[in-house]
Amino acid sequence: MEKNLTEFEKILVKENDVLDSLVEKHSQMRKAVMDKNWESLTDVVSKINVLYENFQDIDTEREVLQDMMKTSKLKPYLEKIGLLRSKLLKCKIENQALNKYVNIT
């Protein structure tokens, strides 16, 4: 069980790192759209897609481990999981705002 906790912690760190990269790339994407720099936009979108695929793989690992663990063992990680969710929400909001901007213009 201790091995699962250690692995769970590593997965949360990986997810956090990927989400930090995604938030940064979303800012770059917004700037590329506002500047109408289509070459940069294409590059950033490609990188975002890779990061999302990476995140999905890591998140699947986390879910499998989380399902194997007892709820009481997860309590120390609830704050980190909440932080991850807030970063995901930030990416979602960024996407929606950019989508509205593109539709309007």
C-alpha positions in Angstrom: 0.0 0.0 0.0 2.9 2.4 0.7 4.1 1.8 -2.8 0.7 3.0 -4.1 0.9 6.2 -2.0 4.4 7.0 -3.3 3.2 6.3 -6.9 0.1 8.4 -6.3 2.2 11.4 -5.1 4.5 11.1 -8.2 1.5 11.1 -10.5 0.0 14.2 -8.8 3.4 16.0 -9.3 3.4 14.9 -13.0 -0.2 16.1 -13.5 0.6 19.4 -11.9 3.7 19.9 -14.1 1.7 19.1 -17.2 -1.1 21.5 -16.2 1.4 24.3 -15.5 2.7 23.8 -19.0 -0.8 23.8 -20.4 -1.7 27.1 -18.7 1.5 28.6 -20.1 0.8 27.3 -23.6 -2.8 28.7 -23.4 -1.4 32.1 -22.7 0.9 31.8 -25.7 -2.0 30.6 -27.8 -4.1 33.6 -26.8 -1.2 36.0 -27.6 -0.7 34.3 -31.0 -4.4 34.7 -31.9 -4.5 38.3 -30.8 -1.3 39.1 -32.7 -2.7 37.1 -35.7 0.6 35.1 -35.7 -0.8 32.0 -37.4 2.6 30.2 -37.6 3.1 30.5 -33.9 -0.5 29.6 -33.3 -0.1 26.3 -35.2 3.0 25.5 -33.2 1.4 26.2 -29.9 -1.8 24.3 -30.7 0.4 21.3 -31.6 2.2 21.5 -28.3 -1.1 21.8 -26.4 -2.5 18.7 -28.1 0.6 16.7 -27.0 0.3 18.0 -23.5 -3.4 17.1 -23.3 -2.7 13.6 -24.5 0.1 13.3 -21.9 -2.2 14.6 -19.2 -5.0 12.1 -20.2 -2.5 9.2 -19.9 -1.3 10.4 -16.5 -4.8 11.1 -15.3 -5.9 7.5 -16.2 -3.0 6.2 -14.1 -4.1 8.4 -11.2 -7.7 7.2 -11.5 -6.7 3.6 -11.4 -4.6 4.1 -8.4 -7.2 6.2 -6.7 -9.8 3.5 -7.2 -7.5 1.0 -5.5 -6.9 3.2 -2.5 -9.2 3.7 0.5 -10.8 7.1 0.9 -9.0 7.7 4.2 -5.7 7.4 2.4 -6.7 10.1 -0.1 -7.5 12.8 2.5 -3.9 14.2 2.6 -4.1 14.7 -1.2 -7.5 16.4 -1.5 -5.9 19.8 -1.5 -3.5 18.9 -4.4 -6.4 17.3 -6.3 -8.4 20.4 -5.8 -5.5 22.5 -7.2 -5.3 20.3 -10.2 -9.0 20.7 -10.9 -8.7 24.5 -10.6 -5.9 24.5 -13.2 -8.0 22.3 -15.5 -10.9 24.8 -15.0 -8.6 27.6 -15.9 -7.6 25.9 -19.1 -11.3 25.3 -19.9 -12.2 28.9 -19.3 -9.2 30.1 -21.4 -10.4 27.8 -24.3 -14.0 29.2 -24.0 -12.8 32.8 -24.0 -10.6 32.2 -27.0 -13.4 30.4 -28.8 -15.8 33.3 -28.2 -13.2 35.8 -29.4 -12.6 33.8 -32.6 -16.3 33.5 -33.3 -16.9 37.2 -32.8 -14.0 38.3 -35.0 
